[in-house]
Amino acid sequence: MRILMFTWEFPPLISGGLGIACYGIVNALLKRGHQIYLVLPTKEEVFFPLTEIEDVDKLPVQFLNHQKNVEYLRKVFKKEEERFDYIGMTRFPESYFSIEDNKFFLLRSKILFETSYEEILIKQINYGQLSENNLFRKVAEFTGRAQRYAKTIEHDIIHVHDWLTYPAGIIAKKVSRKPLITHIHATEFDRTGGIGDERIHKIEYAGMQLADSVIAVSKYTSEMVIDRYRIDTKKVYIVHNAIMKRKIKHEKDRIFKGPTIIFLGRITIQKGPDYFLKAASIVLKKHPESRFIMAGSGDMERKMLYQSARGRLLHKFLFTGFLNRDEVNKIFSASDIYVLSSVSEPFGIAPLEAMSFGIASIISKQSGVSEIVKNALKVDFWDVNKLAESINFLIENPEERKELGLKGKREVEKIAWDSAALKIEEIYRRLL
């Protein structure tokens, strides 16, 4: 099948789990013989035709404009970074269109949209709201190209990931009349730990209502989609995430002599970094030899720094900032215990990655990943005392910690993207 796929993240354009999940899905679908035409938020109007398995890492580029494509093919790039710079692809999506371009997009969109749900959507992406929020402007810019992609690229099905690409998927469906699948990796309720931004809720609602099928990454997410967004249960499918298999060293590359406990993820309200920090304060009173690492970045990072300072945790609680994949692997190699303290986690790929390193893991019961793993300790995110007790238990019982880590490693080795791709393929075939 030929799949037109819109996503906001894909390596090396990555800031979180969405990019990792999309990489795993695309890689597994290519293995099954499907062709993926990947669209990312880039400066130039390009797409990535992925037809061979090795294309997932090479990311071959094709311009929509024929003349620009000829010019691109004549270019010689010494490094991959130069090639990505040429098409305007950076680690974080940038905004390139002018306000006049946005006005043109809105005018055209009002002609394309017909149903009441579509009208709800377009009202969320209007000139006033775009000017006050740069992210909405970026989404509008990305969406503005969807019509051209849908007309230019031959495809059988449209697959979009999270709310940022739902408007593009809706327009692509309108143009090509091909089935649309919306893949929800996290809702606005998850990201904000509460009501959140009403505009995003309405985009999510419209995206799922207008889709022919909706893929949720867990039962936890599917229930939220059905209960809070009133999506028809008949078109909601659960496809759990997985991890890519890779060679991992068994030896620890220790940084500290004492036990090392790690939090890895965006430092936002959704991930519960404050609960991790509170638990660390309790554990350090009993085990001052232990070291806690908060790896990642986010809007709560400064707050966590202040709280760590006020608690006089000093060098016992460390911050790394954002880590790339190689740095993540290094930090996992140095860690003994992994903690997922998320308030609301649709899935959670990081625990699977930690377990693949043989790290004893403690995960929030309020997570999708808790549905599929058995060899991890599970606690409620709000129960800081129980979290601290669990960390203390693993520190004080190194043999049991090692055994839990080994069992977890064996378990996640069986959780592969191949089975997820098979389920997605079945959804495709039902629609076609």
C-alpha positions as CSV (number, residue, x, y, z in Angstrom):
1,M,0.0,0.0,0.0
2,R,1.0,3.6,-0.5
3,I,0.6,5.6,2.7
4,L,0.7,9.4,2.9
5,M,1.8,10.0,6.4
6,F,1.9,13.4,8.2
7,T,3.8,13.7,11.5
8,W,5.3,16.5,13.5
9,E,8.4,14.5,14.5
10,F,10.7,12.0,12.9
11,P,14.4,11.5,13.6
12,P,16.4,13.7,13.4
13,L,13.5,16.1,13.8
14,I,12.6,14.9,17.3
15,S,11.8,16.2,20.8
16,G,10.0,13.3,22.4
17,G,8.4,9.9,22.2
18,L,6.2,10.8,19.1
19,G,9.3,10.8,16.8
20,I,10.5,7.5,18.3
21,A,7.1,5.9,17.8
22,C,6.8,7.1,14.2
23,Y,10.2,5.8,13.4
24,G,9.3,2.4,14.8
25,I,6.0,2.2,12.9
26,V,7.5,3.4,9.6
27,N,10.4,1.0,9.8
28,A,8.1,-2.0,10.5
29,L,5.6,-1.0,7.7
30,L,8.5,-0.8,5.2
31,K,9.5,-4.3,6.2
32,R,6.1,-5.5,5.3
33,G,6.5,-4.0,1.8
34,H,4.5,-0.8,2.1
35,Q,5.5,2.5,0.7
36,I,5.5,5.6,3.0
37,Y,5.4,9.1,1.7
38,L,6.4,11.1,4.8
39,V,5.6,14.7,5.3
40,L,7.3,16.7,8.0
41,P,7.3,20.4,9.0
42,T,10.1,21.7,6.8
43,K,11.0,25.1,5.3
44,E,10.8,23.8,1.7
45,E,7.8,21.9,0.2
46,V,9.4,18.5,0.2
47,F,8.3,15.0,1.2
48,F,10.3,11.8,1.9
49,P,9.5,8.8,-0.3
50,L,10.4,5.8,1.7
51,T,10.2,2.6,-0.3
52,E,13.1,0.5,1.0
53,I,14.0,-0.4,4.6
54,E,17.2,1.6,4.5
55,D,15.3,4.7,3.5
56,V,14.1,5.2,7.1
57,D,17.6,6.4,8.0
58,K,18.6,7.9,4.7
59,L,15.4,10.0,4.4
60,P,15.5,10.6,0.6
61,V,14.1,14.0,-0.3
62,Q,11.7,15.0,-3.2
63,F,10.5,18.5,-3.9
64,L,7.0,19.2,-5.0
65,N,8.4,21.7,-7.4
66,H,10.1,19.9,-10.3
67,Q,12.7,22.6,-11.0
68,K,13.7,22.8,-7.3
69,N,14.0,19.0,-7.3
70,V,16.4,19.1,-10.3
71,E,18.5,21.8,-8.5
72,Y,18.5,19.7,-5.3
73,L,19.7,16.6,-7.2
74,R,22.6,18.6,-8.6
75,K,23.7,19.6,-5.1
76,V,26.6,17.9,-3.3
77,F,26.4,17.8,0.5
78,K,29.4,16.9,2.6
79,K,27.3,16.2,5.7
80,E,23.7,15.1,6.4
81,E,23.3,18.3,8.4
82,E,23.9,20.4,5.3
83,R,21.2,18.5,3.4
84,F,18.7,19.0,6.2
85,D,19.7,22.7,6.4
86,Y,19.0,23.0,2.7
87,I,15.4,21.9,3.0
88,G,14.9,23.7,6.3
89,M,14.7,20.7,8.7
90,T,15.9,21.3,12.2
91,R,15.5,19.5,15.5
92,F,12.6,21.7,16.4
93,P,10.0,22.7,13.7
94,E,10.4,26.4,12.7
95,S,7.8,28.8,11.3
96,Y,8.5,30.0,7.8
97,F,5.3,31.4,6.2
98,S,4.2,35.0,6.4
99,I,0.9,36.3,7.8
100,E,-0.2,36.8,4.2
101,D,0.4,33.2,3.5
102,N,-1.8,32.3,6.5
103,K,-4.6,34.5,5.2
104,F,-4.4,32.7,1.8
105,F,-4.5,29.3,3.5
106,L,-7.6,30.4,5.6
107,L,-9.4,31.7,2.5
108,R,-8.8,28.4,0.7
109,S,-9.7,26.3,3.7
110,K,-13.1,28.0,4.1
111,I,-13.9,26.8,0.5
112,L,-12.7,23.3,1.2
113,F,-14.5,22.8,4.5
114,E,-18.1,21.8,4.4
115,T,-19.4,19.8,7.4
116,S,-20.1,21.2,10.9
117,Y,-17.1,19.5,12.4
118,E,-14.8,21.0,9.8
119,E,-16.3,24.4,10.5
120,I,-15.4,23.8,14.2
121,L,-11.9,23.0,13.2
122,I,-11.3,26.0,10.9
123,K,-12.6,28.4,13.6
124,Q,-9.7,27.2,15.8
125,I,-7.1,28.2,13.2
126,N,-8.0,31.8,12.4
127,Y,-6.0,34.9,12.0
128,G,-6.4,36.2,15.5
129,Q,-5.5,33.0,17.3
130,L,-2.6,32.4,15.0
131,S,-1.1,35.7,15.7
132,E,-1.2,35.2,19.5
133,N,0.3,31.7,19.4
134,N,3.2,30.7,17.3
135,L,2.5,27.0,17.5
136,F,-0.9,27.5,16.0
137,R,0.6,29.5,13.2
138,K,3.1,26.6,12.5
139,V,0.2,24.2,12.4
140,A,-1.6,26.4,9.9
141,E,1.5,26.6,7.7
142,F,1.9,22.9,7.8
143,T,-1.8,22.4,7.0
144,G,-1.6,24.9,4.1
145,R,0.5,22.5,2.1
146,A,-1.7,19.4,2.6
147,Q,-3.8,20.1,-0.5
148,R,-0.7,20.1,-2.7
149,Y,0.7,16.9,-1.2
150,A,-2.6,15.1,-1.5
151,K,-2.9,16.1,-5.2
152,T,0.8,15.4,-6.1
153,I,1.5,12.1,-4.3
154,E,-0.3,8.9,-5.3
155,H,-1.6,7.2,-2.2
156,D,-4.1,4.7,-0.9
157,I,-4.5,5.9,2.6
158,I,-3.7,8.9,4.9
159,H,-2.2,8.4,8.3
160,V,-1.7,11.3,10.7
161,H,-0.1,11.5,14.1
162,D,-1.4,13.7,17.0
163,W,-3.4,17.0,16.8
164,L,-0.6,19.0,15.1
165,T,-1.2,17.1,11.9
166,Y,-5.0,16.4,12.1
167,P,-6.0,19.5,10.1
168,A,-3.6,18.5,7.3
169,G,-5.1,15.0,7.3
170,I,-8.6,16.4,7.1
171,I,-7.7,18.6,4.1
172,A,-5.8,15.7,2.4
173,K,-8.9,13.5,2.8
174,K,-11.1,16.2,1.4
175,V,-8.9,16.5,-1.7
176,S,-8.0,12.8,-2.4
177,R,-11.1,11.2,-1.0
178,K,-8.9,8.5,0.5
179,P,-9.5,7.0,4.0
180,L,-8.0,8.9,6.9
181,I,-6.5,7.3,10.1
182,T,-5.8,9.6,13.1
183,H,-3.2,8.1,15.5
184,I,-3.5,9.6,18.9
185,H,-0.3,9.4,21.0
186,A,-1.5,11.9,23.7
187,T,-4.5,14.0,24.3
188,E,-4.6,17.6,25.6
189,F,-5.9,16.2,28.9
190,D,-2.7,14.1,29.1
191,R,-0.3,16.9,28.3
192,T,-1.8,19.5,30.6
193,G,-3.0,17.3,33.5
194,G,-6.3,19.0,33.3
195,I,-8.7,20.9,30.9
196,G,-5.9,22.5,28.8
197,D,-6.4,24.5,25.7
198,E,-10.0,24.4,24.3
199,R,-8.7,25.0,20.8
200,I,-6.6,21.9,20.8
201,H,-9.5,19.9,22.2
202,K,-11.7,21.0,19.3
203,I,-9.0,20.1,16.8
204,E,-8.5,16.7,18.4
205,Y,-12.3,16.2,18.4
206,A,-12.7,17.2,14.7
207,G,-9.7,15.1,13.7
208,M,-11.1,12.0,15.3
209,Q,-14.7,12.6,14.3
210,L,-13.7,13.0,10.7
211,A,-11.3,10.1,10.6
212,D,-12.4,6.7,9.2
213,S,-10.4,5.0,12.0
214,V,-8.7,6.1,15.2
215,I,-5.7,4.4,16.6
216,A,-5.1,4.8,20.4
217,V,-1.7,3.7,21.9
218,S,-3.3,2.0,24.9
219,K,-6.6,1.0,26.4
220,Y,-6.1,3.9,28.8
221,T,-6.1,6.3,25.8
222,S,-8.9,4.6,24.0
223,E,-11.2,5.0,27.0
224,M,-10.3,8.7,27.2
225,V,-11.0,9.1,23.5
226,I,-14.4,7.4,23.8
227,D,-15.5,8.9,27.1
228,R,-14.3,12.5,26.7
229,Y,-14.4,13.0,23.0
230,R,-17.5,10.8,22.3
231,I,-15.8,8.9,19.4
232,D,-17.7,5.9,18.0
233,T,-16.2,2.8,19.7
234,K,-16.5,0.9,16.4
235,K,-13.8,2.9,14.8
236,V,-11.3,3.0,17.7
237,Y,-8.5,0.5,17.7
238,I,-5.8,-0.1,20.2
239,V,-2.2,-0.6,19.0
240,H,0.4,-0.5,21.7
241,N,3.8,1.0,21.1
242,A,7.0,-1.0,21.2
243,I,10.8,-0.5,20.9
244,M,13.4,-1.0,18.3
245,K,15.8,-4.0,18.9
246,R,19.4,-3.0,19.3
247,K,22.6,-4.4,20.7
248,I,23.1,-3.3,24.3
249,K,26.2,-3.7,26.5
250,H,25.6,-5.8,29.6
251,E,28.2,-4.0,31.7
252,K,27.3,-0.8,33.6
253,D,29.3,2.4,32.7
254,R,28.9,3.8,36.2
255,I,29.1,7.5,36.9
256,F,28.6,7.3,40.7
257,K,29.5,4.7,43.2
258,G,26.1,4.7,44.9
259,P,22.8,3.6,43.3
260,T,21.6,5.9,40.4
261,I,17.9,6.6,39.9
262,I,16.8,8.3,36.7
263,F,13.8,10.2,35.5
264,L,13.8,10.6,31.7
265,G,11.3,12.6,29.8
266,R,9.8,16.1,29.2
267,I,9.9,18.1,32.4
268,T,6.2,19.0,32.2
269,I,3.2,18.6,34.4
270,Q,2.1,15.5,32.5
271,K,5.3,13.6,33.4
272,G,5.0,14.3,37.2
273,P,8.6,15.5,37.8
274,D,7.6,17.1,41.1
275,Y,6.5,13.7,42.4
276,F,9.9,12.2,41.4
277,L,11.7,15.1,43.2
278,K,9.6,14.7,46.4
279,A,10.3,10.9,46.5
280,A,14.0,11.7,46.0
281,S,14.0,14.0,49.1
282,I,12.5,11.1,51.2
283,V,15.0,8.5,49.8
284,L,18.1,10.7,50.3
285,K,17.4,11.0,54.0
286,K,17.8,7.2,54.3
287,H,20.2,6.6,51.5
288,P,22.4,9.8,51.1
289,E,24.8,7.7,48.9
290,S,22.2,7.5,46.1
291,R,22.1,9.9,43.2
292,F,19.0,11.1,41.3
293,I,19.1,12.3,37.7
294,M,16.4,14.3,36.0
295,A,17.1,14.0,32.2
296,G,15.1,16.1,29.8
297,S,13.8,19.6,29.4
298,G,10.4,21.4,29.6
299,D,8.5,24.2,31.1
300,M,8.8,22.9,34.7
301,E,12.6,22.6,34.5
302,R,13.3,25.9,36.3
303,K,10.7,25.1,39.0
304,M,12.3,21.8,39.6
305,L,15.7,23.4,39.9
306,Y,14.4,25.9,42.5
307,Q,12.7,23.1,44.5
308,S,15.9,21.0,44.4
309,A,17.8,24.0,45.7
310,R,15.3,24.8,48.4
311,G,15.4,21.1,49.5
312,R,19.2,21.3,49.7
313,L,19.6,18.3,47.5
314,L,22.7,19.8,45.9
315,H,24.9,17.4,44.0
316,K,22.6,14.5,44.9
317,F,19.9,15.6,42.5
318,L,21.3,16.4,39.0
319,F,19.8,17.9,35.8
320,T,21.1,17.0,32.4
321,G,18.8,19.0,30.0
322,F,17.7,17.6,26.7
323,L,19.6,14.4,25.6
324,N,20.1,13.0,22.2
325,R,19.8,9.3,21.5
326,D,23.5,8.5,22.2
327,E,23.4,10.5,25.4
328,V,20.2,8.6,26.5
329,N,22.0,5.3,25.9
330,K,24.9,6.4,28.0
331,I,22.7,7.6,30.9
332,F,20.8,4.3,30.8
333,S,24.1,2.4,31.0
334,A,24.9,4.3,34.1
335,S,21.5,3.8,35.9
336,D,20.2,1.3,38.3
337,I,16.6,2.3,38.8
338,Y,14.2,4.0,36.3
339,V,11.1,5.9,37.5
340,L,8.1,6.9,35.4
341,S,6.0,9.2,37.6
342,S,3.6,10.4,35.0
343,V,0.2,11.9,36.0
344,S,-1.3,10.8,32.7
345,E,0.7,8.7,30.3
346,P,-1.1,7.4,27.1
347,F,1.7,4.9,26.7
348,G,5.4,5.6,27.7
349,I,8.2,4.3,25.5
350,A,11.0,5.4,27.9
351,P,10.2,2.6,30.4
352,L,10.5,0.0,27.7
353,E,13.9,1.4,26.7
354,A,15.1,1.5,30.3
355,M,14.0,-2.1,30.8
356,S,15.8,-3.1,27.6
357,F,19.0,-2.1,29.4
358,G,18.1,-4.4,32.3
359,I,17.2,-1.5,34.6
360,A,14.8,-2.2,37.4
361,S,11.8,0.0,36.7
362,I,9.0,1.7,38.7
363,I,6.1,2.9,36.6
364,S,3.0,4.9,37.2
365,K,-0.3,3.0,37.2
366,Q,-1.7,5.9,35.2
367,S,0.1,4.8,32.1
368,G,-0.6,2.8,29.0
369,V,2.7,0.9,29.3
370,S,1.5,-0.6,32.6
371,E,-1.0,-2.6,30.6
372,I,1.6,-4.7,28.8
373,V,4.5,-5.1,31.2
374,K,4.5,-7.3,34.2
375,N,8.1,-7.1,35.4
376,A,8.1,-3.6,36.9
377,L,6.9,-2.2,40.1
378,K,3.7,-0.1,39.7
379,V,2.6,2.8,41.9
380,D,0.0,5.6,41.7
381,F,1.7,8.8,40.6
382,W,0.4,10.7,43.6
383,D,1.6,8.2,46.2
384,V,5.0,9.7,46.9
385,N,5.6,7.7,50.0
386,K,4.9,4.4,48.2
387,L,7.2,5.5,45.3
388,A,10.0,6.3,47.9
389,E,9.4,2.9,49.6
390,S,9.7,1.2,46.2
391,I,13.0,3.0,45.5
392,N,14.3,2.2,49.0
393,F,13.4,-1.5,48.5
394,L,15.3,-1.8,45.3
395,I,18.3,0.0,46.8
396,E,18.4,-2.2,49.8
397,N,17.9,-5.4,47.9
398,P,20.4,-5.4,45.0
399,E,19.9,-9.1,44.1
400,E,16.1,-8.6,43.7
401,R,16.8,-5.4,41.8
402,K,19.0,-7.2,39.4
403,E,16.5,-10.1,39.0
404,L,13.7,-7.6,38.2
405,G,15.9,-5.9,35.7
406,L,16.8,-9.1,33.9
407,K,13.1,-10.3,33.8
408,G,12.1,-6.9,32.5
409,K,14.8,-7.1,29.8
410,R,13.6,-10.5,28.6
411,E,10.0,-9.3,28.6
412,V,10.5,-6.2,26.5
413,E,12.6,-8.0,24.0
414,K,9.3,-9.7,22.9
415,I,7.5,-6.3,22.5
416,A,8.4,-5.4,18.9
417,W,7.1,-3.0,16.3
418,D,6.4,-5.9,13.9
419,S,3.3,-6.9,15.7
420,A,2.1,-3.3,15.9
421,A,2.7,-2.9,12.2
422,L,0.6,-6.0,11.5
423,K,-2.3,-4.5,13.5
424,I,-2.0,-1.2,11.6
425,E,-1.9,-3.1,8.3
426,E,-5.1,-4.9,9.2
427,I,-6.8,-1.5,9.9
428,Y,-5.6,-0.2,6.5
429,R,-7.1,-3.3,4.8
430,R,-10.5,-2.9,6.5
431,L,-10.7,0.6,5.3
432,L,-9.7,-0.3,1.7
